[in-house]
């Protein structure tokens, strides 16, 4: 199942961050890149099981292909392998960094459970959840080889906001995901919160009511454009955190690409 998760592809953004964040003359941070991607893969396997998502990147999710118990065990195994990679190198600092990120992931997931079907979720609470569920692992990817954690954290928040926008507007063929998943699950994302504040139909749908026509109304409120502005702001904060990085141009280009992607 771990091999299936790996073969499913993905952007490999976190290991790319580890590579680009390494100082000049440093050994390529292969172990760091492997460790953060293994944690990411583990979260995908577990998230699909928790959210009952049957499809991941256009393919059957692990729990639908192999069963719930097996998928749970596979996610646990991938988490363990990530720490084993760093421990095998004797990297105590790296283990501590990845442990903090993993704790953040768990806290973010708990926040998401509490916020479910709550259209009154404060924007600040949503952004904190983004920092924990996505930003902390981006931060770890940059910190492990010696780069800017602030760049990674802000980039991760921008990435998550862009992801949430795509859930309201993306195409399944391009994204590999079924649009409107967050609304159906009652997950309060930035575009849904902005739209819920303007439109009673969206507000009721996010609270667990009828979904008919709600996704179209999200776009009509201008919530997608407002959310994109916030994503751009966090991408700008990420770029501002760079100071003398060896591959600054590539990192700045990555910050631009994160909020201008279609999948």
C-alpha positions in Angstrom: 0.0 0.0 0.0 2.9 2.3 0.6 4.1 1.6 -2.9 0.7 2.3 -4.2 0.6 5.7 -2.5 4.0 6.5 -3.9 3.1 5.4 -7.4 0.0 7.6 -7.3 2.3 10.5 -8.0 1.8 14.0 -6.6 3.6 17.3 -6.8 6.5 16.2 -4.5 6.5 19.8 -3.3 7.8 19.1 0.2 10.9 17.2 -0.9 11.5 20.0 -3.5 11.4 22.5 -0.7 14.0 20.5 1.2 16.2 20.4 -1.8 15.8 24.1 -2.6 16.3 25.2 1.0 19.7 23.5 1.4 22.6 26.0 1.9 25.3 26.3 -0.8 27.8 23.5 -0.7 25.6 21.3 1.5 25.0 17.6 0.7 21.7 17.1 -1.1 19.1 16.6 1.7 17.8 13.3 0.4 16.9 12.0 3.8 15.0 15.2 4.7 13.1 15.1 1.5 12.2 11.4 2.0 11.1 12.0 5.6 8.7 14.9 4.9 7.2 13.1 1.9 6.6 9.9 3.9 4.8 11.9 6.6 2.7 13.6 3.8 1.9 10.3 2.3 0.8 9.0 5.7 -1.5 11.9 6.2 -3.1 11.3 2.8 -3.8 7.7 3.6 -5.3 8.6 7.0 -7.2 11.6 5.7 -8.9 9.6 3.0 -10.0 7.1 5.6 -11.3 9.7 8.0 -13.1 11.7 5.4 -14.4 8.6 3.5 -12.8 9.9 0.3 -12.9 7.1 -2.2 -10.6 8.8 -4.8 -7.1 10.2 -4.5 -5.3 11.7 -7.5 -7.8 10.0 -9.8 -7.2 6.5 -8.3 -8.9 4.5 -5.6 -7.9 5.6 -2.2 -6.0 3.0 0.0 -9.0 2.2 2.2 -11.3 1.6 -0.7 -8.8 -0.6 -2.4 -7.4 -2.6 0.6 -9.9 -2.0 3.4 -10.0 0.3 6.4 -7.9 -1.6 8.9 -5.1 -2.2 6.3 -5.2 1.5 5.3 -4.9 2.6 9.0 -1.9 0.3 9.5 -0.3 1.6 6.2 -0.6 5.2 7.3 1.0 4.3 10.7 3.8 2.5 8.9 4.6 5.4 6.7 4.7 7.8 9.7 7.1 5.4 11.4 9.3 5.0 8.4 9.7 8.8 8.2 11.2 9.0 11.6 13.3 5.9 11.0 14.9 7.6 8.0 16.1 10.5 10.2 17.0 8.3 13.2 19.1 6.2 10.9 21.2 9.3 10.1 21.5 10.1 13.8 19.7 13.4 13.1 18.2 14.2 16.6 17.4 17.8 15.5 15.6 16.5 12.4 13.6 14.1 14.5 12.5 16.9 16.8 11.6 19.2 13.9 9.5 16.5 12.3 7.9 15.5 15.6 6.7 19.1 16.1 5.3 19.2 12.6 3.5 15.9 13.2 2.0 17.1 16.4 0.8 20.2 14.5 -0.9 17.9 11.9 -2.7 16.1 14.6 -3.8 19.3 16.3 -5.0 20.7 13.0 -7.0 17.6 12.3 -8.7 18.0 15.7 -9.5 21.6 15.0 -11.1 20.6 11.7 -13.3 18.1 13.5 -14.4 20.8 16.0 -15.1 23.3 13.2 -17.1 20.9 11.1 -20.5 22.3 9.9 -19.8 25.6 11.6 -20.2 28.6 9.2 -19.4 30.9 12.1 -15.8 29.7 12.3 -13.6 32.7 12.7 -11.2 33.4 9.8 -8.3 33.4 12.3 -9.2 29.9 13.4 -9.3 28.7 9.8 -5.8 30.2 9.2 -4.5 28.6 12.4 -5.8 25.3 11.1 -4.0 25.9 7.7 -0.8 26.6 9.6 -1.1 23.4 11.6 -2.4 21.0 8.9 -0.2 22.2 6.0 2.1 25.0 7.0 4.0 23.0 9.7 5.1 20.3 7.3 6.2 22.9 4.8 8.1 24.6 7.6 9.8 21.3 8.5 10.8 20.7 4.9 12.7 24.0 4.9 14.1 23.7 8.4 15.5 20.2 8.1 18.2 21.1 5.6 18.8 24.5 7.2 16.5 26.9 5.4 13.9 29.4 6.4 11.0 28.0 8.4 9.1 31.3 8.0 9.2 30.9 4.3 7.8 27.3 4.5 5.1 28.1 7.0 3.7 31.0 5.0 4.0 29.1 1.8 2.1 26.2 3.3 -0.8 28.5 4.3 -0.9 30.0 0.8 -0.8 26.5 -0.7 -3.8 25.3 1.5 -5.9 28.4 0.7 -5.2 27.8 -3.0 -6.2 24.1 -2.5 -9.5 25.2 -0.9 -10.2 27.5 -3.8 -9.6 24.7 -6.2 -12.1 22.5 -4.3 -14.8 25.1 -5.1 -13.7 25.7 -8.7 -11.4 23.0 -10.0 -12.1 20.3 -12.5 -11.8 16.6 -11.5 -9.7 15.8 -14.6 -7.1 18.4 -13.7 -7.1 18.1 -9.9 -7.8 14.4 -9.5 -10.4 15.3 -6.8 -14.1 15.7 -6.9 -15.1 19.4 -6.6 -17.2 20.5 -3.6 -15.8 17.9 -1.2 -15.3 20.5 1.6 -18.9 21.7 1.3 -20.3 18.2 1.4 -18.1 17.4 4.4 -19.0 20.6 6.2 -15.4 21.7 6.3 -15.3 25.5 6.7 -12.6 26.8 4.3 -11.8 30.4 3.4 -14.0 30.6 0.3 -16.9 28.9 2.0 -16.7 31.1 5.1 -16.6 34.3 2.9 -19.5 33.0 0.8 -21.5 31.9 3.9 -21.3 35.4 5.3 -22.9 36.7 2.1 -25.3 34.0 1.1 -27.8 32.2 3.3 -28.0 29.2 0.9 -24.3 28.6 1.2 -24.4 29.2 5.0 -27.2 26.6 5.4 -25.3 24.1 3.1 -22.1 24.5 5.1 -24.1 23.9 8.3 -25.3 20.6 7.0 -28.4 21.6 4.9 -29.2 21.1 1.3 -26.3 21.4 -1.2 -28.2 22.0 -4.4 -26.8 25.1 -6.2 -24.7 26.1 -3.2 -21.3 25.7 -5.0 -22.4 27.9 -7.9 -23.5 30.5 -5.4 -20.0 30.5 -3.7 -18.5 31.7 -6.9 -21.2 34.4 -7.4 -20.4 36.0 -4.0 -16.8 36.8 -5.1 -15.5 34.6 -2.3 -13.0 32.9 -4.7 -11.4 36.2 -5.6 -11.2 37.4 -2.0 -9.6 34.1 -1.0 -7.1 34.3 -3.7 -6.0 37.8 -2.5 -5.3 36.2 1.0 -3.3 33.4 -0.7 -1.3 36.0 -2.6 -0.6 37.9 0.6 0.8 34.8 2.3 2.9 34.0 -0.7 4.3 37.5 -0.5 5.0 37.0 3.2 6.9 33.8 2.2 9.0 35.6 -0.3 9.8 38.4 2.2 11.1 35.8 4.6 13.9 34.8 2.2 17.3 36.4 3.0 20.3 35.3 1.1 19.1 31.8 0.3 21.3 29.9 -2.2 18.3 29.1 -4.5 16.2 32.3 -3.8 15.1 32.7 -7.4 13.7 29.1 -7.5 12.0 29.5 -4.1 10.4 32.8 -5.2 9.2 31.2 -8.4 7.7 28.3 -6.3 5.8 30.8 -4.1 4.3 32.3 -7.3 3.4 28.9 -8.7 1.7 27.7 -5.5 -1.1 30.2 -5.8 -1.4 30.1 -9.6 -1.8 26.3 -10.1 -4.8 24.4 -11.4 -4.2 21.2 -9.5 
